[in-house]
Amino acid sequence: MTQDLNSLARALYDTTQRLLKHRPDLAPWRPAIGFRPRLSDADLVTLALMQALLGHTSEARWLRYARTHLSEQFPYLPQQSGYNKRLRKAAGLIQTLIRHLATDTRAWTDDVWVVDSTPVECARSREAVKRSDLAGWAAYGYCASHSRFFWGLRLHLVCTPGGLPIAFALTSAKADERTTLVDMLAADPHLAAQRPGQTLIADKNYYGRDFERALAEAGLHLLRPARKGEPSRAGAHLLRPLRQVIESINQTFKGQLDLERHGGRTPGGVIVRVLQRILALTAAIWHNDRTGQPVLRSLTAYDH
């Protein structure tokens, strides 16, 4: 198996087809009587992956590109509105596929996780904020890494040091990181239960007696820097190099997968565009693992 975009796309298509054959309930609902879509769900997911990896943030431009350069692989392509509607309906399939691919890698069993959140900006002008369909979910928040306020959401990520997404959530910019993490673990109780003694590396904002008790009850050992006024914590000498890991993973989403240019204007639109990028990273790591590449999180072979 070669390491290129065509090989990855074919492997993802075949995997999606098998998954849908085994779990037909994952396919978006359609009436029993009526026209069948000319673009299959596996083709749709493959297109979404390629769009994210090739850096096309505009669906209209992506479809124009695909009609010119990918007509042999995809003889039929819908209009932009139809493509967008089908993508939003396929969000559940994409989310399940992300977990399916992640569990099929050696990195899935890594005994160390890193956790952090990163801003997902949704608007900048006051007028856009006032008329946005995201009002009520999106909110103003502060990005300490860039020392700026933003209006939008936060993507909370639990990853392996190699960059493989283990769990994720999309919340209001004002949502508490600790509460969100506990909720993520509660929503998938088997995730931590199957890994007793798992180490979780976080920054100093993941603190609190009740919070650490909740993690301990879930079987996780928290490793974070001491806050001001706290005594030194065990493992502090390991934190500096490992804390850079989550920052570099966030940069992969923003620098290579254009997370900040997602273009979503509705809750469903933002969700599926974020899922596209998580799928792209997960699929690349999965394919790099299958082809025996030394760096699992490298996207270089797939971005052209």
WOZI-V93983 format. One record per residue. RES is the residue in one small letter. PSI is psi in degrees with one decimal (999 if undefined). OMEGA is omega in whole degrees, -180 to 180 (NA if undefined). D_LAST is the distance of its C-alpha to the last C-alpha in Angstrom with 1 decimal. Layout:
RES_PSI_OMEGA_D_LAST / RES_PSI_OMEGA_D_LAST
//
This chain:
m_129.7_-177_18.0 / t_161.3_-179_14.8 / q_85.7_175_12.1 / d_171.4_-174_8.9 / l_-39.3_-180_7.7 / n_-40.7_178_10.3 / s_-42.3_178_12.8 / l_-43.6_-179_12.5 / a_-42.8_179_12.8 / r_-42.4_180_15.8 / a_-40.8_179_17.4 / l_-41.1_179_17.3 / y_-48.5_-179_18.7 / d_-40.7_180_21.5 / t_-41.4_179_22.3 / t_-40.7_178_22.6 / q_-45.0_180_24.8 / r_-40.1_180_27.0 / l_-43.2_-180_27.3 / l_-32.2_177_28.4 / k_-38.3_180_30.8 / h_-33.4_-179_32.4 / r_72.6_-179_32.3 / p_-18.1_179_32.7 / d_-14.7_180_33.9 / l_-21.8_180_30.4 / a_143.0_177_29.5 / p_144.3_-178_30.3 / w_138.0_174_33.9 / r_147.9_178_34.7 / p_148.9_-178_38.2 / a_-31.4_-179_39.7 / i_128.0_180_40.5 / g_-178.3_-180_38.1 / f_138.8_173_35.0 / r_143.2_-178_32.3 / p_139.3_179_28.7 / r_-21.7_174_26.8 / l_116.3_-176_23.5 / s_163.4_178_24.2 / d_-35.5_177_23.7 / a_-39.4_176_21.4 / d_-41.2_-180_19.2 / l_-46.5_180_19.4 / v_-39.4_179_18.4 / t_-40.7_176_15.4 / l_-42.8_180_14.3 / a_-40.7_177_15.1 / l_-48.6_-177_12.9 / m_-37.1_177_9.8 / q_-46.1_-179_10.8 / a_-42.8_-177_11.2 / l_-32.1_-179_8.1 / l_-1.8_172_6.0 / g_27.5_178_9.0 / h_101.9_-179_11.3 / t_-18.9_178_14.7 / s_122.5_179_16.7 / e_-38.8_-180_17.3 / a_-44.5_179_18.8 / r_-36.1_179_15.8 / w_-43.5_-179_13.5 / l_-35.6_175_16.1 / r_-42.0_177_16.4 / y_-45.9_-178_12.7 / a_-38.6_179_13.2 / r_-30.8_-179_16.5 / t_-41.2_-170_15.2 / h_-15.0_-174_12.2 / l_24.7_-176_13.2 / s_-27.4_178_16.9 / e_-40.4_180_17.6 / q_-34.2_-177_16.3 / f_84.3_-178_17.9 / p_-30.0_179_20.9 / y_131.1_175_22.2 / l_134.8_-179_20.6 / p_172.1_171_23.1 / q_166.0_-176_23.7 / q_-41.4_-178_22.3 / s_-40.1_178_25.6 / g_-38.5_177_25.7 / y_-44.3_-179_22.1 / n_-42.9_-179_23.1 / k_-43.0_-180_26.4 / r_-35.9_178_25.2 / l_-44.2_-180_22.7 / r_-38.0_179_25.6 / k_-20.5_-179_27.8 / a_10.3_-177_25.4 / a_-41.5_180_25.3 / g_-40.3_177_27.8 / l_-44.2_-179_25.9 / i_-41.9_-180_22.7 / q_-42.5_178_24.9 / t_-38.0_180_26.6 / l_-36.7_177_23.4 / i_-48.4_179_22.2 / r_-38.8_180_25.5 / h_-44.6_179_25.5 / l_-41.5_-178_22.3 / a_-42.7_-178_23.5 / t_-11.5_-180_26.8 / d_22.3_177_25.3 / t_157.5_176_24.1 / r_-27.1_-178_26.3 / a_-20.5_-177_25.5 / w_-31.3_-176_27.3 / t_9.2_178_30.7 / d_137.3_-176_30.1 / d_10.2_177_33.4 / v_133.8_175_32.1 / w_153.8_170_30.4 / v_145.0_-177_29.4 / v_142.8_176_30.0 / d_173.0_174_29.3 / s_154.6_-180_28.5 / t_144.0_-178_26.2 / p_144.5_171_26.7 / v_90.8_-176_25.0 / e_140.1_-177_26.2 / c_-16.1_178_27.1 / a_157.3_179_29.0 / r_-44.0_-179_30.4 / s_152.1_179_33.2 / r_-37.2_-180_36.5 / e_-40.7_178_36.6 / a_-39.0_178_33.3 / v_-42.2_-176_34.7 / k_-33.6_-176_37.9 / r_4.7_-177_36.6 / s_141.7_174_33.6 / d_-10.4_-180_33.8 / l_-5.8_179_32.8 / a_134.9_-176_36.1 / g_-24.1_173_38.1 / w_-55.1_176_35.1 / a_153.9_-179_33.2 / a_171.6_176_35.3 / y_136.7_178_35.5 / g_176.2_-178_34.5 / y_131.9_176_34.1 / c_106.1_-177_31.1 / a_-32.1_-178_32.8 / s_-34.1_-179_29.6 / h_4.6_178_29.3 / s_52.9_-179_33.0 / r_155.8_173_32.6 / f_155.0_179_33.6 / f_162.1_176_31.3 / w_120.5_-179_31.9 / g_-137.2_-173_30.0 / l_177.3_173_29.5 / r_135.2_173_28.7 / l_115.8_179_26.4 / h_128.0_-174_28.3 / l_134.3_166_26.6 / v_119.3_-175_28.1 / c_164.3_169_25.7 / t_163.3_177_26.1 / p_-22.3_178_25.7 / g_-3.9_177_22.5 / g_0.8_-178_21.1 / l_121.1_178_21.8 / p_125.6_179_23.1 / i_-44.7_178_26.7 / a_154.7_-179_28.1 / f_157.7_178_27.2 / a_149.2_179_29.1 / l_117.5_-174_28.7 / t_174.8_172_31.9 / s_151.9_179_33.6 / a_-22.5_-178_33.0 / k_-2.3_-178_36.7 / a_139.1_180_36.6 / d_129.7_-177_37.9 / e_-38.1_-178_35.5 / r_-45.2_179_38.2 / t_-41.0_180_39.3 / t_-42.7_180_35.8 / l_-44.4_178_35.2 / v_-40.6_179_38.6 / d_-38.0_178_37.9 / m_-41.8_179_34.5 / l_-36.6_179_36.5 / a_-32.8_-180_39.3 / a_-21.9_179_37.0 / d_71.3_-172_35.8 / p_-26.9_-179_38.9 / h_-19.5_-176_37.9 / l_-50.3_180_34.9 / a_-29.7_-178_37.1 / a_-30.2_-179_40.1 / q_-1.1_-176_38.4 / r_66.2_-180_37.6 / p_136.0_180_40.9 / g_13.7_179_40.7 / q_135.9_178_37.0 / t_132.7_180_36.3 / l_119.7_-179_34.7 / i_128.8_-176_33.7 / a_171.9_175_33.9 / d_-178.2_-172_34.8 / k_-9.2_178_38.4 / n_-14.3_177_38.1 / y_80.5_-174_38.3 / y_172.9_176_42.0 / g_138.6_-178_45.3 / r_-47.6_-180_47.9 / d_-37.7_179_47.4 / f_-47.3_-179_43.6 / e_-31.7_176_43.9 / r_-41.1_179_46.5 / a_-39.6_177_44.3 / l_-41.4_180_41.5 / a_-39.2_178_44.1 / e_-28.0_177_45.4 / a_-4.0_179_42.0 / g_17.2_-178_41.9 / l_140.2_176_39.6 / h_116.1_-176_40.4 / l_130.2_176_39.3 / l_112.7_-179_38.3 / r_160.3_177_38.2 / p_154.3_178_39.6 / a_142.4_175_43.2 / r_167.3_-179_43.9 / k_128.3_-179_46.4 / g_-10.6_178_49.8 / e_151.4_172_48.7 / p_162.5_179_49.6 / s_142.1_-180_46.9 / r_151.1_-180_44.9 / a_142.0_177_44.3 / g_11.9_-176_41.0 / a_-32.0_-178_40.4 / h_-14.8_-180_39.5 / l_-12.1_-168_36.4 / l_-39.5_-172_35.0 / r_-52.9_180_33.5 / p_-34.7_-177_30.7 / l_-30.3_179_30.1 / r_-27.6_178_30.1 / q_-19.0_-179_27.1 / v_-50.2_-177_25.1 / i_-33.7_177_25.2 / e_-38.8_180_24.4 / s_-31.6_176_21.2 / i_-44.6_176_20.3 / n_-38.7_180_21.0 / q_-32.2_175_18.9 / t_-43.2_178_15.8 / f_-40.0_-174_16.7 / k_-41.6_-176_17.3 / g_-39.4_-176_15.0 / q_-28.7_-177_11.7 / l_7.3_170_12.7 / d_43.6_-180_14.8 / l_-37.6_-177_17.9 / e_-7.8_178_20.2 / r_38.3_-174_18.7 / h_-32.9_176_19.2 / g_5.9_180_21.3 / g_140.5_-180_23.8 / r_-9.8_178_27.3 / t_161.4_179_29.3 / p_-47.5_179_29.7 / g_-38.2_179_28.1 / g_-43.0_179_25.2 / v_-43.5_-178_24.6 / i_-49.5_-175_25.1 / v_-30.9_178_22.6 / r_-35.9_175_19.9 / v_-42.1_178_20.7 / l_-37.4_176_20.7 / q_-45.1_-176_17.2 / r_-35.5_175_16.0 / i_-39.5_176_18.5 / l_-42.9_-179_17.4 / a_-45.8_180_13.7 / l_-45.5_-179_15.1 / t_-44.8_-179_17.8 / a_-39.1_178_15.8 / a_-43.8_178_13.4 / i_-43.3_178_16.7 / w_-45.5_-179_18.4 / h_-39.1_176_16.1 / n_-37.0_178_16.1 / d_-43.0_-179_19.8 / r_-30.4_-179_20.2 / t_3.8_175_18.5 / g_34.9_-180_20.5 / q_146.0_-178_18.0 / p_-30.0_-180_20.1 / v_109.5_-174_18.1 / l_-32.5_-173_17.7 / r_9.0_-180_16.1 / s_128.0_177_13.1 / l_3.1_-171_9.7 / t_-37.8_-177_7.9 / a_-11.5_-173_7.3 / y_-0.1_-173_5.8 / d_20.2_179_3.8 / h_999_NA_0.0
//
